[in-house]
C-alpha cells in the first residue's frame, strides 16, 4: 500500500533521514519505534509532504506521491494525527470534527462518519459543544484521532498517540486503534516511543536509530529480540 524507498530528508543542511526504506501492506498495523530524535516524526512528515524528501521515492498504491502537496496527499486517503494532538482549541468538538471532513462534500456520509466516531468515543458526543481546549489530554487525543477519521483515510498515520497520557487512557487509546484497524479496515502506521505497547499492537515493526532503519521484523519477534528489549523495553 505504501512504499518509502531510499528516502533522504533534510532540514536545511542537516540530514534527518538516511536511506530509509519502509513497506506497509494494506490492512496492517506497522509501527516505527526508536529513541527521541531518531527521525520517526520526520518519516511521517516526509510521507505527508510537509517535509518532502530530497532523494528517494514514496509510492501510495503504486502512484508516486513524494512531489505532491500535503492537501493532495490527504485527498488520496492518507491522514496524520500529529504529535501533541494539535486540535483547534477555540472550536467545539463538532467544529473540530467538521474540519476533518473539510475536503469532502458528501453530507450524508459525513453525518454517518460523525456517528461512527461518536460510537468509538462516546465522551466526545456527550461534550460535542465543548471547546476543544477545555478537554483533558486523553480527550484531546480522542478528538485528534476522530478528526483524522472524518477524512475517511485509507492509511492513518499516528504520531506518539500515548504521549503525556495516563496508563489507563493509553490502554483505551490503543484498544481503539486496534478497533479502527479491524472493524474499519484502516491501515495504520504508528510512530511510538512506548515500544512495548506499540509492538504488542502491531503486525510488523521497524526500529530507527539516527535516521536509519536498523531492524525490521514481525512485531512479536521484535518484542523477543534481546537488543530491542534492552534498548527500548527496559528489560
C-alpha positions, 0 to 999 in steps of 0.5 A: 500500500505504501512504499518509502524507498531510499528516502533522504530528508533534510532540514536545511543542511542537516540530514534527518533521514538516511536511506530509509526504506519502509513497506506497509501492506494494506490492512496492517498495523506497522509501527516505527519505534526508536529513541527521541530524535531518531527521525520517526516524526520526520518519516511521517512528515516526509510521507505527508509532504510537509517535509518532502524528501530530497532523494528517494521515492514514496509510492501510495498504491503504486502512484508516486506521491513524494512531489505532491502537496500535503492537501493532495496527499490527504485527498488520496486517503492518507491522514496524520494525527500529529504529535501533541494532538494539535486540535483547534482549541477555540472550536467545539468538538463538532467544529473540530470534527467538521474540519476533518471532513473539510475536503469532502462534500458528501453530507450524508456520509459525513453525518454517518462518519460523525456517528461512527466516531461518536460510537468509538468515543462516546465522551466526545458526543456527550461534550460535542459543544465543548471547546476543544481546549477545555478537554483533558489530554486523553480527550484531546487525543480522542478528538485528534484521532476522530478528526483524522477519521472524518477524512475517511483515510485509507492509511492513518498515520499516528504520531506518539498517540500515548504521549503525556497520557495516563496508563489507563487512557493509553490502554483505551487509546490503543484498544481503539486503534486496534478497533479502527484497524479491524472493524474499519479496515484502516491501515495504520502506521504508528510512530511510538516511543512506548515500544512495548505497547506499540509492538504488542499492537502491531503486525510488523515493526521497524526500529530507527536509530539516527535516521536509519532503519536498523531492524525490521521484523514481525512485531512479536519477534521484535518484542523477543529480540534481546537488543530491542528489549534492552534498548527500548523495553527496559528489560 
